[in-house]
Amino acid sequence: MHPGHDLIIQSRSEGGFRAVVAGTGLGVDEVIVALREHDGSVAQTAESLGIGSEQVAAALAYYQENAGHIEAQIKARGSGEG
């Protein structure tokens, strides 16, 4: 688990480590992309991903503290590198 973020774990990936919502396999980057697609609605994002609102909120909190790293993952995924 990531200190201060009980619902976020670090998972090994090809590029090193990736922040993942515990028990879901969903990366924080994936949750943030979905959150943007739902105009910032935590409830809609949770429903669309099949996870709890508290998990979406945890991903958002993690993102807010690690935006640069998560944005790099989002960019890499968008270019087919991630």
PyMOL Python script that loads the backbone (N, CA, C, O; Angstrom):
from pymol import cmd

cmd.read_pdbstr("""\
ATOM      1  N   MET A   1       0.840  -1.184   0.000  1.00  0.00           N
ATOM      2  CA  MET A   1       0.000   0.000   0.000  1.00  0.00           C
ATOM      3  C   MET A   1       0.886   1.250   0.000  1.00  0.00           C
ATOM      4  O   MET A   1       2.006   1.251   0.512  1.00  0.00           O
ATOM      5  N   HIS A   2       0.358   2.268  -0.573  1.00  0.00           N
ATOM      6  CA  HIS A   2       1.104   3.526  -0.634  1.00  0.00           C
ATOM      7  C   HIS A   2       0.815   4.317   0.633  1.00  0.00           C
ATOM      8  O   HIS A   2      -0.347   4.491   1.000  1.00  0.00           O
ATOM      9  N   PRO A   3       1.865   4.802   1.311  1.00  0.00           N
ATOM     10  CA  PRO A   3       1.646   5.559   2.556  1.00  0.00           C
ATOM     11  C   PRO A   3       0.655   6.705   2.356  1.00  0.00           C
ATOM     12  O   PRO A   3       0.797   7.507   1.433  1.00  0.00           O
ATOM     13  N   GLY A   4      -0.347   6.770   3.230  1.00  0.00           N
ATOM     14  CA  GLY A   4      -1.349   7.815   3.150  1.00  0.00           C
ATOM     15  C   GLY A   4      -2.486   7.523   2.200  1.00  0.00           C
ATOM     16  O   GLY A   4      -3.466   8.267   2.149  1.00  0.00           O
ATOM     17  N   HIS A   5      -2.365   6.441   1.446  1.00  0.00           N
ATOM     18  CA  HIS A   5      -3.396   6.064   0.476  1.00  0.00           C
ATOM     19  C   HIS A   5      -3.665   4.572   0.636  1.00  0.00           C
ATOM     20  O   HIS A   5      -3.096   3.751  -0.083  1.00  0.00           O
ATOM     21  N   ASP A   6      -4.532   4.228   1.579  1.00  0.00           N
ATOM     22  CA  ASP A   6      -4.775   2.835   1.918  1.00  0.00           C
ATOM     23  C   ASP A   6      -5.359   2.004   0.782  1.00  0.00           C
ATOM     24  O   ASP A   6      -5.226   0.780   0.788  1.00  0.00           O
ATOM     25  N   LEU A   7      -5.994   2.634  -0.178  1.00  0.00           N
ATOM     26  CA  LEU A   7      -6.608   1.886  -1.266  1.00  0.00           C
ATOM     27  C   LEU A   7      -5.757   1.849  -2.527  1.00  0.00           C
ATOM     28  O   LEU A   7      -6.197   1.349  -3.562  1.00  0.00           O
ATOM     29  N   ILE A   8      -4.540   2.376  -2.445  1.00  0.00           N
ATOM     30  CA  ILE A   8      -3.640   2.406  -3.601  1.00  0.00           C
ATOM     31  C   ILE A   8      -2.422   1.540  -3.305  1.00  0.00           C
ATOM     32  O   ILE A   8      -1.788   1.680  -2.259  1.00  0.00           O
ATOM     33  N   ILE A   9      -2.101   0.642  -4.238  1.00  0.00           N
ATOM     34  CA  ILE A   9      -0.920  -0.206  -4.101  1.00  0.00           C
ATOM     35  C   ILE A   9       0.011   0.045  -5.281  1.00  0.00           C
ATOM     36  O   ILE A   9      -0.394   0.590  -6.307  1.00  0.00           O
ATOM     37  N   GLN A  10       1.244  -0.357  -5.116  1.00  0.00           N
ATOM     38  CA  GLN A  10       2.227  -0.262  -6.190  1.00  0.00           C
ATOM     39  C   GLN A  10       2.345  -1.632  -6.846  1.00  0.00           C
ATOM     40  O   GLN A  10       2.542  -2.639  -6.165  1.00  0.00           O
ATOM     41  N   SER A  11       2.225  -1.663  -8.154  1.00  0.00           N
ATOM     42  CA  SER A  11       2.313  -2.900  -8.915  1.00  0.00           C
ATOM     43  C   SER A  11       3.453  -2.769  -9.910  1.00  0.00           C
ATOM     44  O   SER A  11       3.652  -1.707 -10.501  1.00  0.00           O
ATOM     45  N   ARG A  12       4.191  -3.838 -10.093  1.00  0.00           N
ATOM     46  CA  ARG A  12       5.265  -3.807 -11.091  1.00  0.00           C
ATOM     47  C   ARG A  12       4.665  -3.759 -12.487  1.00  0.00           C
ATOM     48  O   ARG A  12       3.665  -4.418 -12.775  1.00  0.00           O
ATOM     49  N   SER A  13       5.293  -2.966 -13.347  1.00  0.00           N
ATOM     50  CA  SER A  13       4.868  -2.887 -14.746  1.00  0.00           C
ATOM     51  C   SER A  13       6.119  -2.844 -15.609  1.00  0.00           C
ATOM     52  O   SER A  13       7.235  -2.805 -15.091  1.00  0.00           O
ATOM     53  N   GLU A  14       5.935  -2.850 -16.903  1.00  0.00           N
ATOM     54  CA  GLU A  14       7.083  -2.819 -17.818  1.00  0.00           C
ATOM     55  C   GLU A  14       7.957  -1.598 -17.592  1.00  0.00           C
ATOM     56  O   GLU A  14       9.178  -1.672 -17.725  1.00  0.00           O
ATOM     57  N   GLY A  15       7.340  -0.476 -17.251  1.00  0.00           N
ATOM     58  CA  GLY A  15       8.082   0.762 -17.071  1.00  0.00           C
ATOM     59  C   GLY A  15       8.539   1.010 -15.648  1.00  0.00           C
ATOM     60  O   GLY A  15       9.014   2.102 -15.339  1.00  0.00           O
ATOM     61  N   GLY A  16       8.405   0.019 -14.769  1.00  0.00           N
ATOM     62  CA  GLY A  16       8.791   0.192 -13.373  1.00  0.00           C
ATOM     63  C   GLY A  16       7.642  -0.156 -12.456  1.00  0.00           C
ATOM     64  O   GLY A  16       7.279  -1.324 -12.315  1.00  0.00           O
ATOM     65  N   PHE A  17       7.068   0.860 -11.831  1.00  0.00           N
ATOM     66  CA  PHE A  17       5.944   0.640 -10.926  1.00  0.00           C
ATOM     67  C   PHE A  17       4.738   1.446 -11.385  1.00  0.00           C
ATOM     68  O   PHE A  17       4.868   2.490 -12.024  1.00  0.00           O
ATOM     69  N   ARG A  18       3.584   0.942 -11.048  1.00  0.00           N
ATOM     70  CA  ARG A  18       2.335   1.586 -11.423  1.00  0.00           C
ATOM     71  C   ARG A  18       1.425   1.611 -10.198  1.00  0.00           C
ATOM     72  O   ARG A  18       1.318   0.617  -9.479  1.00  0.00           O
ATOM     73  N   ALA A  19       0.775   2.740  -9.963  1.00  0.00           N
ATOM     74  CA  ALA A  19      -0.179   2.857  -8.870  1.00  0.00           C
ATOM     75  C   ALA A  19      -1.493   2.229  -9.313  1.00  0.00           C
ATOM     76  O   ALA A  19      -2.037   2.570 -10.363  1.00  0.00           O
ATOM     77  N   VAL A  20      -1.999   1.295  -8.485  1.00  0.00           N
ATOM     78  CA  VAL A  20      -3.196   0.536  -8.814  1.00  0.00           C
ATOM     79  C   VAL A  20      -4.182   0.637  -7.656  1.00  0.00           C
ATOM     80  O   VAL A  20      -3.785   0.651  -6.491  1.00  0.00           O
ATOM     81  N   VAL A  21      -5.466   0.707  -7.985  1.00  0.00           N
ATOM     82  CA  VAL A  21      -6.507   0.695  -6.956  1.00  0.00           C
ATOM     83  C   VAL A  21      -6.585  -0.735  -6.419  1.00  0.00           C
ATOM     84  O   VAL A  21      -6.867  -1.669  -7.171  1.00  0.00           O
ATOM     85  N   ALA A  22      -6.338  -0.902  -5.131  1.00  0.00           N
ATOM     86  CA  ALA A  22      -6.272  -2.220  -4.504  1.00  0.00           C
ATOM     87  C   ALA A  22      -7.521  -3.045  -4.803  1.00  0.00           C
ATOM     88  O   ALA A  22      -8.648  -2.560  -4.702  1.00  0.00           O
ATOM     89  N   GLY A  23      -7.293  -4.294  -5.172  1.00  0.00           N
ATOM     90  CA  GLY A  23      -8.373  -5.230  -5.406  1.00  0.00           C
ATOM     91  C   GLY A  23      -9.072  -5.098  -6.745  1.00  0.00           C
ATOM     92  O   GLY A  23     -10.067  -5.780  -6.993  1.00  0.00           O
ATOM     93  N   THR A  24      -8.561  -4.219  -7.622  1.00  0.00           N
ATOM     94  CA  THR A  24      -9.255  -3.994  -8.890  1.00  0.00           C
ATOM     95  C   THR A  24      -8.416  -4.285 -10.120  1.00  0.00           C
ATOM     96  O   THR A  24      -8.961  -4.677 -11.151  1.00  0.00           O
ATOM     97  N   GLY A  25      -7.122  -4.106 -10.041  1.00  0.00           N
ATOM     98  CA  GLY A  25      -6.284  -4.202 -11.229  1.00  0.00           C
ATOM     99  C   GLY A  25      -6.317  -2.941 -12.080  1.00  0.00           C
ATOM    100  O   GLY A  25      -5.622  -2.857 -13.092  1.00  0.00           O
ATOM    101  N   LEU A  26      -7.121  -1.957 -11.676  1.00  0.00           N
ATOM    102  CA  LEU A  26      -7.214  -0.698 -12.417  1.00  0.00           C
ATOM    103  C   LEU A  26      -6.118   0.259 -11.969  1.00  0.00           C
ATOM    104  O   LEU A  26      -5.940   0.507 -10.776  1.00  0.00           O
ATOM    105  N   GLY A  27      -5.392   0.788 -12.935  1.00  0.00           N
ATOM    106  CA  GLY A  27      -4.392   1.784 -12.612  1.00  0.00           C
ATOM    107  C   GLY A  27      -5.035   3.115 -12.272  1.00  0.00           C
ATOM    108  O   GLY A  27      -6.123   3.431 -12.753  1.00  0.00           O
ATOM    109  N   VAL A  28      -4.363   3.888 -11.446  1.00  0.00           N
ATOM    110  CA  VAL A  28      -4.848   5.233 -11.126  1.00  0.00           C
ATOM    111  C   VAL A  28      -5.011   6.026 -12.420  1.00  0.00           C
ATOM    112  O   VAL A  28      -5.959   6.799 -12.557  1.00  0.00           O
ATOM    113  N   ASP A  29      -4.102   5.841 -13.358  1.00  0.00           N
ATOM    114  CA  ASP A  29      -4.199   6.544 -14.640  1.00  0.00           C
ATOM    115  C   ASP A  29      -5.503   6.210 -15.360  1.00  0.00           C
ATOM    116  O   ASP A  29      -6.123   7.098 -15.947  1.00  0.00           O
ATOM    117  N   GLU A  30      -5.929   4.950 -15.328  1.00  0.00           N
ATOM    118  CA  GLU A  30      -7.180   4.548 -15.970  1.00  0.00           C
ATOM    119  C   GLU A  30      -8.390   5.188 -15.282  1.00  0.00           C
ATOM    120  O   GLU A  30      -9.342   5.608 -15.939  1.00  0.00           O
ATOM    121  N   VAL A  31      -8.335   5.255 -13.968  1.00  0.00           N
ATOM    122  CA  VAL A  31      -9.437   5.859 -13.215  1.00  0.00           C
ATOM    123  C   VAL A  31      -9.533   7.351 -13.534  1.00  0.00           C
ATOM    124  O   VAL A  31     -10.631   7.885 -13.688  1.00  0.00           O
ATOM    125  N   ILE A  32      -8.393   8.015 -13.632  1.00  0.00           N
ATOM    126  CA  ILE A  32      -8.389   9.451 -13.928  1.00  0.00           C
ATOM    127  C   ILE A  32      -8.930   9.716 -15.326  1.00  0.00           C
ATOM    128  O   ILE A  32      -9.684  10.669 -15.519  1.00  0.00           O
ATOM    129  N   VAL A  33      -8.564   8.897 -16.300  1.00  0.00           N
ATOM    130  CA  VAL A  33      -9.107   9.050 -17.655  1.00  0.00           C
ATOM    131  C   VAL A  33     -10.623   8.881 -17.626  1.00  0.00           C
ATOM    132  O   VAL A  33     -11.346   9.670 -18.233  1.00  0.00           O
ATOM    133  N   ALA A  34     -11.103   7.866 -16.929  1.00  0.00           N
ATOM    134  CA  ALA A  34     -12.550   7.639 -16.822  1.00  0.00           C
ATOM    135  C   ALA A  34     -13.239   8.798 -16.105  1.00  0.00           C
ATOM    136  O   ALA A  34     -14.331   9.214 -16.492  1.00  0.00           O
ATOM    137  N   LEU A  35     -12.599   9.314 -15.066  1.00  0.00           N
ATOM    138  CA  LEU A  35     -13.154  10.443 -14.325  1.00  0.00           C
ATOM    139  C   LEU A  35     -13.325  11.659 -15.244  1.00  0.00           C
ATOM    140  O   LEU A  35     -14.332  12.364 -15.175  1.00  0.00           O
ATOM    141  N   ARG A  36     -12.350  11.887 -16.085  1.00  0.00           N
ATOM    142  CA  ARG A  36     -12.440  12.991 -17.051  1.00  0.00           C
ATOM    143  C   ARG A  36     -13.573  12.753 -18.048  1.00  0.00           C
ATOM    144  O   ARG A  36     -14.284  13.686 -18.421  1.00  0.00           O
ATOM    145  N   GLU A  37     -13.736  11.512 -18.472  1.00  0.00           N
ATOM    146  CA  GLU A  37     -14.804  11.175 -19.420  1.00  0.00           C
ATOM    147  C   GLU A  37     -16.189  11.383 -18.816  1.00  0.00           C
ATOM    148  O   GLU A  37     -17.167  11.578 -19.538  1.00  0.00           O
ATOM    149  N   HIS A  38     -16.263  11.341 -17.485  1.00  0.00           N
ATOM    150  CA  HIS A  38     -17.534  11.526 -16.779  1.00  0.00           C
ATOM    151  C   HIS A  38     -17.602  12.906 -16.116  1.00  0.00           C
ATOM    152  O   HIS A  38     -18.291  13.092 -15.113  1.00  0.00           O
ATOM    153  N   ASP A  39     -16.877  13.866 -16.692  1.00  0.00           N
ATOM    154  CA  ASP A  39     -16.910  15.264 -16.238  1.00  0.00           C
ATOM    155  C   ASP A  39     -16.652  15.416 -14.746  1.00  0.00           C
ATOM    156  O   ASP A  39     -17.241  16.281 -14.096  1.00  0.00           O
ATOM    157  N   GLY A  40     -15.778  14.583 -14.204  1.00  0.00           N
ATOM    158  CA  GLY A  40     -15.392  14.698 -12.803  1.00  0.00           C
ATOM    159  C   GLY A  40     -16.359  14.066 -11.819  1.00  0.00           C
ATOM    160  O   GLY A  40     -16.188  14.212 -10.608  1.00  0.00           O
ATOM    161  N   SER A  41     -17.371  13.367 -12.315  1.00  0.00           N
ATOM    162  CA  SER A  41     -18.344  12.734 -11.421  1.00  0.00           C
ATOM    163  C   SER A  41     -17.780  11.438 -10.838  1.00  0.00           C
ATOM    164  O   SER A  41     -17.573  10.455 -11.549  1.00  0.00           O
ATOM    165  N   VAL A  42     -17.539  11.463  -9.532  1.00  0.00           N
ATOM    166  CA  VAL A  42     -17.017  10.274  -8.853  1.00  0.00           C
ATOM    167  C   VAL A  42     -18.029   9.138  -8.941  1.00  0.00           C
ATOM    168  O   VAL A  42     -17.654   7.996  -9.207  1.00  0.00           O
ATOM    169  N   ALA A  43     -19.300   9.436  -8.722  1.00  0.00           N
ATOM    170  CA  ALA A  43     -20.337   8.397  -8.733  1.00  0.00           C
ATOM    171  C   ALA A  43     -20.473   7.740 -10.106  1.00  0.00           C
ATOM    172  O   ALA A  43     -20.557   6.516 -10.200  1.00  0.00           O
ATOM    173  N   GLN A  44     -20.495   8.536 -11.160  1.00  0.00           N
ATOM    174  CA  GLN A  44     -20.609   7.984 -12.511  1.00  0.00           C
ATOM    175  C   GLN A  44     -19.377   7.176 -12.886  1.00  0.00           C
ATOM    176  O   GLN A  44     -19.483   6.130 -13.526  1.00  0.00           O
ATOM    177  N   THR A  45     -18.214   7.661 -12.488  1.00  0.00           N
ATOM    178  CA  THR A  45     -16.978   6.948 -12.776  1.00  0.00           C
ATOM    179  C   THR A  45     -16.971   5.602 -12.063  1.00  0.00           C
ATOM    180  O   THR A  45     -16.628   4.578 -12.654  1.00  0.00           O
ATOM    181  N   ALA A  46     -17.350   5.613 -10.795  1.00  0.00           N
ATOM    182  CA  ALA A  46     -17.397   4.371 -10.017  1.00  0.00           C
ATOM    183  C   ALA A  46     -18.338   3.371 -10.674  1.00  0.00           C
ATOM    184  O   ALA A  46     -18.000   2.197 -10.824  1.00  0.00           O
ATOM    185  N   GLU A  47     -19.518   3.840 -11.065  1.00  0.00           N
ATOM    186  CA  GLU A  47     -20.492   2.953 -11.690  1.00  0.00           C
ATOM    187  C   GLU A  47     -19.963   2.382 -13.001  1.00  0.00           C
ATOM    188  O   GLU A  47     -20.106   1.187 -13.260  1.00  0.00           O
ATOM    189  N   SER A  48     -19.360   3.218 -13.818  1.00  0.00           N
ATOM    190  CA  SER A  48     -18.877   2.754 -15.122  1.00  0.00           C
ATOM    191  C   SER A  48     -17.723   1.764 -15.001  1.00  0.00           C
ATOM    192  O   SER A  48     -17.572   0.874 -15.838  1.00  0.00           O
ATOM    193  N   LEU A  49     -16.911   1.921 -13.961  1.00  0.00           N
ATOM    194  CA  LEU A  49     -15.768   1.025 -13.759  1.00  0.00           C
ATOM    195  C   LEU A  49     -16.109  -0.185 -12.887  1.00  0.00           C
ATOM    196  O   LEU A  49     -15.325  -1.131 -12.798  1.00  0.00           O
ATOM    197  N   GLY A  50     -17.278  -0.152 -12.246  1.00  0.00           N
ATOM    198  CA  GLY A  50     -17.676  -1.254 -11.379  1.00  0.00           C
ATOM    199  C   GLY A  50     -16.900  -1.304 -10.075  1.00  0.00           C
ATOM    200  O   GLY A  50     -16.643  -2.377  -9.529  1.00  0.00           O
ATOM    201  N   ILE A  51     -16.528  -0.123  -9.582  1.00  0.00           N
ATOM    202  CA  ILE A  51     -15.809  -0.027  -8.307  1.00  0.00           C
ATOM    203  C   ILE A  51     -16.554   0.948  -7.404  1.00  0.00           C
ATOM    204  O   ILE A  51     -17.501   1.602  -7.841  1.00  0.00           O
ATOM    205  N   GLY A  52     -16.131   1.047  -6.151  1.00  0.00           N
ATOM    206  CA  GLY A  52     -16.779   1.948  -5.208  1.00  0.00           C
ATOM    207  C   GLY A  52     -16.328   3.389  -5.363  1.00  0.00           C
ATOM    208  O   GLY A  52     -15.229   3.667  -5.842  1.00  0.00           O
ATOM    209  N   SER A  53     -17.195   4.292  -4.950  1.00  0.00           N
ATOM    210  CA  SER A  53     -16.862   5.718  -4.985  1.00  0.00           C
ATOM    211  C   SER A  53     -15.626   6.021  -4.150  1.00  0.00           C
ATOM    212  O   SER A  53     -14.836   6.896  -4.502  1.00  0.00           O
ATOM    213  N   GLU A  54     -15.455   5.294  -3.036  1.00  0.00           N
ATOM    214  CA  GLU A  54     -14.276   5.520  -2.192  1.00  0.00           C
ATOM    215  C   GLU A  54     -12.992   5.147  -2.920  1.00  0.00           C
ATOM    216  O   GLU A  54     -11.943   5.738  -2.664  1.00  0.00           O
ATOM    217  N   GLN A  55     -13.064   4.175  -3.823  1.00  0.00           N
ATOM    218  CA  GLN A  55     -11.887   3.795  -4.604  1.00  0.00           C
ATOM    219  C   GLN A  55     -11.562   4.869  -5.641  1.00  0.00           C
ATOM    220  O   GLN A  55     -10.392   5.175  -5.872  1.00  0.00           O
ATOM    221  N   VAL A  56     -12.578   5.434  -6.256  1.00  0.00           N
ATOM    222  CA  VAL A  56     -12.359   6.528  -7.208  1.00  0.00           C
ATOM    223  C   VAL A  56     -11.771   7.729  -6.467  1.00  0.00           C
ATOM    224  O   VAL A  56     -10.830   8.361  -6.948  1.00  0.00           O
ATOM    225  N   ALA A  57     -12.328   8.042  -5.297  1.00  0.00           N
ATOM    226  CA  ALA A  57     -11.827   9.167  -4.505  1.00  0.00           C
ATOM    227  C   ALA A  57     -10.372   8.946  -4.089  1.00  0.00           C
ATOM    228  O   ALA A  57      -9.581   9.889  -4.067  1.00  0.00           O
ATOM    229  N   ALA A  58     -10.023   7.710  -3.763  1.00  0.00           N
ATOM    230  CA  ALA A  58      -8.632   7.402  -3.388  1.00  0.00           C
ATOM    231  C   ALA A  58      -7.702   7.602  -4.574  1.00  0.00           C
ATOM    232  O   ALA A  58      -6.602   8.132  -4.421  1.00  0.00           O
ATOM    233  N   ALA A  59      -8.141   7.181  -5.759  1.00  0.00           N
ATOM    234  CA  ALA A  59      -7.330   7.374  -6.963  1.00  0.00           C
ATOM    235  C   ALA A  59      -7.151   8.856  -7.249  1.00  0.00           C
ATOM    236  O   ALA A  59      -6.061   9.289  -7.624  1.00  0.00           O
ATOM    237  N   LEU A  60      -8.206   9.633  -7.077  1.00  0.00           N
ATOM    238  CA  LEU A  60      -8.123  11.076  -7.300  1.00  0.00           C
ATOM    239  C   LEU A  60      -7.173  11.734  -6.308  1.00  0.00           C
ATOM    240  O   LEU A  60      -6.383  12.598  -6.688  1.00  0.00           O
ATOM    241  N   ALA A  61      -7.241  11.334  -5.042  1.00  0.00           N
ATOM    242  CA  ALA A  61      -6.343  11.889  -4.026  1.00  0.00           C
ATOM    243  C   ALA A  61      -4.891  11.550  -4.347  1.00  0.00           C
ATOM    244  O   ALA A  61      -4.005  12.393  -4.203  1.00  0.00           O
ATOM    245  N   TYR A  62      -4.650  10.315  -4.781  1.00  0.00           N
ATOM    246  CA  TYR A  62      -3.297   9.906  -5.156  1.00  0.00           C
ATOM    247  C   TYR A  62      -2.823  10.735  -6.353  1.00  0.00           C
ATOM    248  O   TYR A  62      -1.690  11.217  -6.381  1.00  0.00           O
ATOM    249  N   TYR A  63      -3.704  10.890  -7.331  1.00  0.00           N
ATOM    250  CA  TYR A  63      -3.372  11.682  -8.516  1.00  0.00           C
ATOM    251  C   TYR A  63      -2.991  13.111  -8.133  1.00  0.00           C
ATOM    252  O   TYR A  63      -2.015  13.654  -8.651  1.00  0.00           O
ATOM    253  N   GLN A  64      -3.749  13.710  -7.241  1.00  0.00           N
ATOM    254  CA  GLN A  64      -3.493  15.096  -6.852  1.00  0.00           C
ATOM    255  C   GLN A  64      -2.101  15.270  -6.248  1.00  0.00           C
ATOM    256  O   GLN A  64      -1.512  16.345  -6.357  1.00  0.00           O
ATOM    257  N   GLU A  65      -1.579  14.242  -5.625  1.00  0.00           N
ATOM    258  CA  GLU A  65      -0.233  14.312  -5.040  1.00  0.00           C
ATOM    259  C   GLU A  65       0.857  13.849  -6.005  1.00  0.00           C
ATOM    260  O   GLU A  65       2.041  14.088  -5.765  1.00  0.00           O
ATOM    261  N   ASN A  66       0.466  13.191  -7.088  1.00  0.00           N
ATOM    262  CA  ASN A  66       1.441  12.595  -8.010  1.00  0.00           C
ATOM    263  C   ASN A  66       1.062  12.867  -9.462  1.00  0.00           C
ATOM    264  O   ASN A  66       1.249  12.008 -10.324  1.00  0.00           O
ATOM    265  N   ALA A  67       0.535  14.045  -9.734  1.00  0.00           N
ATOM    266  CA  ALA A  67      -0.022  14.365 -11.053  1.00  0.00           C
ATOM    267  C   ALA A  67       0.997  14.200 -12.177  1.00  0.00           C
ATOM    268  O   ALA A  67       0.661  13.665 -13.234  1.00  0.00           O
ATOM    269  N   GLY A  68       2.213  14.641 -11.973  1.00  0.00           N
ATOM    270  CA  GLY A  68       3.227  14.550 -13.029  1.00  0.00           C
ATOM    271  C   GLY A  68       3.469  13.123 -13.478  1.00  0.00           C
ATOM    272  O   GLY A  68       3.533  12.837 -14.674  1.00  0.00           O
ATOM    273  N   HIS A  69       3.601  12.237 -12.517  1.00  0.00           N
ATOM    274  CA  HIS A  69       3.848  10.820 -12.819  1.00  0.00           C
ATOM    275  C   HIS A  69       2.635  10.192 -13.515  1.00  0.00           C
ATOM    276  O   HIS A  69       2.787   9.474 -14.504  1.00  0.00           O
ATOM    277  N   ILE A  70       1.453  10.460 -13.005  1.00  0.00           N
ATOM    278  CA  ILE A  70       0.243   9.877 -13.583  1.00  0.00           C
ATOM    279  C   ILE A  70      -0.013  10.443 -14.983  1.00  0.00           C
ATOM    280  O   ILE A  70      -0.404   9.702 -15.884  1.00  0.00           O
ATOM    281  N   GLU A  71       0.202  11.733 -15.172  1.00  0.00           N
ATOM    282  CA  GLU A  71       0.033  12.330 -16.502  1.00  0.00           C
ATOM    283  C   GLU A  71       0.990  11.702 -17.512  1.00  0.00           C
ATOM    284  O   GLU A  71       0.625  11.503 -18.671  1.00  0.00           O
ATOM    285  N   ALA A  72       2.211  11.388 -17.082  1.00  0.00           N
ATOM    286  CA  ALA A  72       3.171  10.718 -17.974  1.00  0.00           C
ATOM    287  C   ALA A  72       2.652   9.342 -18.367  1.00  0.00           C
ATOM    288  O   ALA A  72       2.807   8.927 -19.516  1.00  0.00           O
ATOM    289  N   GLN A  73       2.037   8.629 -17.423  1.00  0.00           N
ATOM    290  CA  GLN A  73       1.462   7.311 -17.744  1.00  0.00           C
ATOM    291  C   GLN A  73       0.297   7.447 -18.712  1.00  0.00           C
ATOM    292  O   GLN A  73       0.160   6.645 -19.636  1.00  0.00           O
ATOM    293  N   ILE A  74      -0.534   8.446 -18.509  1.00  0.00           N
ATOM    294  CA  ILE A  74      -1.673   8.680 -19.396  1.00  0.00           C
ATOM    295  C   ILE A  74      -1.175   8.992 -20.804  1.00  0.00           C
ATOM    296  O   ILE A  74      -1.690   8.465 -21.790  1.00  0.00           O
ATOM    297  N   LYS A  75      -0.176   9.848 -20.880  1.00  0.00           N
ATOM    298  CA  LYS A  75       0.395  10.213 -22.186  1.00  0.00           C
ATOM    299  C   LYS A  75       0.999   8.992 -22.868  1.00  0.00           C
ATOM    300  O   LYS A  75       0.810   8.799 -24.069  1.00  0.00           O
ATOM    301  N   ALA A  76       1.725   8.166 -22.114  1.00  0.00           N
ATOM    302  CA  ALA A  76       2.341   6.972 -22.683  1.00  0.00           C
ATOM    303  C   ALA A  76       1.290   5.999 -23.200  1.00  0.00           C
ATOM    304  O   ALA A  76       1.458   5.406 -24.266  1.00  0.00           O
ATOM    305  N   ARG A  77       0.204   5.833 -22.444  1.00  0.00           N
ATOM    306  CA  ARG A  77      -0.883   4.949 -22.871  1.00  0.00           C
ATOM    307  C   ARG A  77      -1.519   5.472 -24.154  1.00  0.00           C
ATOM    308  O   ARG A  77      -1.862   4.704 -25.053  1.00  0.00           O
ATOM    309  N   GLY A  78      -1.668   6.789 -24.223  1.00  0.00           N
ATOM    310  CA  GLY A  78      -2.298   7.401 -25.395  1.00  0.00           C
ATOM    311  C   GLY A  78      -1.471   7.250 -26.656  1.00  0.00           C
ATOM    312  O   GLY A  78      -2.010   7.245 -27.763  1.00  0.00           O
ATOM    313  N   SER A  79      -0.172   7.127 -26.490  1.00  0.00           N
ATOM    314  CA  SER A  79       0.701   6.974 -27.660  1.00  0.00           C
ATOM    315  C   SER A  79       1.021   5.522 -27.947  1.00  0.00           C
ATOM    316  O   SER A  79       1.809   5.220 -28.843  1.00  0.00           O
ATOM    317  N   GLY A  80       0.402   4.605 -27.176  1.00  0.00           N
ATOM    318  CA  GLY A  80       0.616   3.187 -27.402  1.00  0.00           C
ATOM    319  C   GLY A  80       1.862   2.633 -26.762  1.00  0.00           C
ATOM    320  O   GLY A  80       2.263   1.506 -27.051  1.00  0.00           O
ATOM    321  N   GLU A  81       2.485   3.419 -25.886  1.00  0.00           N
ATOM    322  CA  GLU A  81       3.720   2.967 -25.249  1.00  0.00           C
ATOM    323  C   GLU A  81       3.481   2.323 -23.916  1.00  0.00           C
ATOM    324  O   GLU A  81       4.384   1.666 -23.399  1.00  0.00           O
ATOM    325  N   GLY A  82       2.301   2.474 -23.322  1.00  0.00           N
ATOM    326  CA  GLY A  82       2.079   1.998 -21.973  1.00  0.00           C
ATOM    327  C   GLY A  82       1.120   0.891 -21.836  1.00  0.00           C
ATOM    328  O   GLY A  82       0.871   0.424 -20.725  1.00  0.00           O
TER     329      GLY A  82
END
""", "prot")
cmd.dss("prot")
cmd.show_as("cartoon", "prot")
cmd.util.cbc("prot")
cmd.orient("prot")
